[in-house]
Amino acid sequence: MKKIIASLLVLVMIFCTLIFAPKETKAYDLDQRLTCKLNSIKIKWDKAKHAKYYELYRVRQKSFYGSPSLKKYKKIKTLKKRSYNDKNVKYNFYYGYYVKAKNSKGKTIGTTKMYANHFVQKGLEKPSLYDEIFEENNDHKAGKIYISVAQPTDSYRSKKIKYTFYRKMKGEKKFKKIKLSKTTYEWNEKRKEKCWVDKKVKGNKVYYYKAKAYLKKGKKTYRSKFSETTKIKAIETHAVYDFETLTPAGEYETTELPVIFKAKKTNRFTYKLFMNGSAEYIVCKKSDGVQHVYELSIAEYSYDNSVWKNVPENFELVFNKTVYFKGLIQSKDKIIFGGNDKKNYSQSLIDAEGGFMRLDLEKGYTSSFANLLFGYGSAYQEYD
C-alpha cells in the first residue's frame, strides 16, 4: 500500500512540474535608438522583461547603404544596463548595431535585430547641396544663384553647424573659397526656407559649388568631408518689367473671364520681344491653400488702354514704354482670379514656358513669368 501511495505522489509531482513549469517564450522585438556625437555613438534600447543582461553587436562599413547579414555583426560588449556610449568608432565609417536580451539561463528573450541595418557615424557628415528647388535659379533673377544645404540625419546634428563654400567656373582647375550670404527664401507667406545666395554670378555662365560643414567646440574645430559637387548654370535675364492687372480679384461664376494686364519695362536690356498667345494662370487662395490652373490667352494689346489691336502670331513688341494686354482666362467651372490681392491670395502668377512673351528663337529658348502679387515679370533665357 505504501508503495502505491509513494508512486501516486511521484506522479502528482511530475504532473505539477509539467503544468506549472515556465513555458518557452519567443524572443520579441525591442526598440533601439542611436545618437550621433562628435566623438562617439550612443546606443539605447528598451527593457526586456526577465532579462538579466544584454549583448551588444556591431558592424562597420564604408557606405550608409547596404544590408550586411547578421553573421557579420560582432559582439562588442556584455552589459547589465540598457545603454552604451561607443567611443571605439572611426570617422567616415558607418556603424550598425543590435542587442540581444538574455535571461538567467543565457536564452535570448528579446532583440533589436529589426534596427540592425540603420547605419550612422560619429562627427560631421558631408553636407548635400541643392539648387533646383528654387524658382529664381530657373526663372527670373539674373546675377543670383540660390543654394540650399541639408545636413544628413545619420551623423551629428546641431543648429550651430556652419558651412564653408567653394566655387569654380567652367574651365577653371581649382575651387576657390567664397563667402555666400545667408538669406530666407520666401515661397509664399506661409512657406519660408533658409538658404545661401551667390550674388556674384553672370548669366549664361556655368558654376560648380561644393561645401564643408564645420563646428567649433571649445578650442577644437570639427570639419566634414567635401560635399558632392553641384553644377549650376546661371540664367540670363533679358527683360524685367513691372506687371499688374486692372481686373479686380474675386470668384467669377463664368467659364470665360476677360482680363487686362499692364506692363512696363524697367531694366536696361534692349532685346525685342515677340508675342505668342499661350500661357497658364495659376492662383491659390490663402483660406484653403488649393491651387487652380487655368488656360490664359492674350488676344489684344494697346499702348494707351483705349485703342486696341489684335495680336498677330509672333508679333514683335516694342517694349520701351507701358503696354496693356487683353487676355481671356478659360475654365470648365467658375474662375478664381487673385489679381494683385496679396491679402487674400498666396499665388497669382502667369507662367508661359516658350510663350506669352519671349525672345527671338535665334537667341535661344526663352520663357516668361509674371507675379501679379508682387508686381513684376521677366523674360529670361532658360537652360536644362
Sequence and secondary structure as in RCSB ss.txt:
>XXXX:A:sequence
MKKIIASLLVLVMIFCTLIFAPKETKAYDLDQRLTCKLNSIKIKWDKAKHAKYYELYRVRQKSFYGSPSLKKYKK
IKTLKKRSYNDKNVKYNFYYGYYVKAKNSKGKTIGTTKMYANHFVQKGLEKPSLYDEIFEENNDHKAGKIYISVA
QPTDSYRSKKIKYTFYRKMKGEKKFKKIKLSKTTYEWNEKRKEKCWVDKKVKGNKVYYYKAKAYLKKGKKTYRSK
FSETTKIKAIETHAVYDFETLTPAGEYETTELPVIFKAKKTNRFTYKLFMNGSAEYIVCKKSDGVQHVYELSIAE
YSYDNSVWKNVPENFELVFNKTVYFKGLIQSKDKIIFGGNDKKNYSQSLIDAEGGFMRLDLEKGYTSSFANLLFG
YGSAYQEYD
>XXXX:A:secstr
 HHHHHHHHHHHHHHHHHHHS      EE  EEEEE SS EEEEE   TT  EEEEEEEEESSS     GGG EE
EEEESSSEEEE    TT EEEEEEEEE TTS EEEE GGGTT  B SS    EEE TT GGGTTT TT EEEEEE
  TTS   TT EEEEEEEETT SS EEE  EEEEEESSSS EEEEEEE    TT EEEEEEEEEEEETTEEEE  
    EEEE  EEEEEEEEEESS  EEESSSEEEEEEEEEE SS    EEEE EEEEEEEETTT  EEEEEEEEEE
EESSSSS EE  TTEEE  SS EEEEEEEE SS EEE TT TTTEEEEEEEETT EEEE GGG  EEEEEETTTT
EEEEEE   
